[in-house]
Amino acid sequence: MSDDNNSELDKIKKELKEKKPKLAVPKEFMDNAKSYDEKQSLVQILTEKEKGRVILIVKSLLSDAVKKRDKK
């Protein structure tokens, strides 16, 4: 690869790192959710705004549970 291609690739990588998705819920809300109702509200907001992420997390949890069950 030439230096031009390397520098352009580096620029693209840098841009992708900078464009990390922001959380749908402020971090302060997550840190301050102490009661059950507050935590429940947080989960509801996350599932409404971040459906794709929640689906991936649940799939991962289920996959791990199945793997552990099959090892027994």
Order of alpha helices (4+ residues) and beta strands (2+ residues): alpha-alpha-alpha-alpha
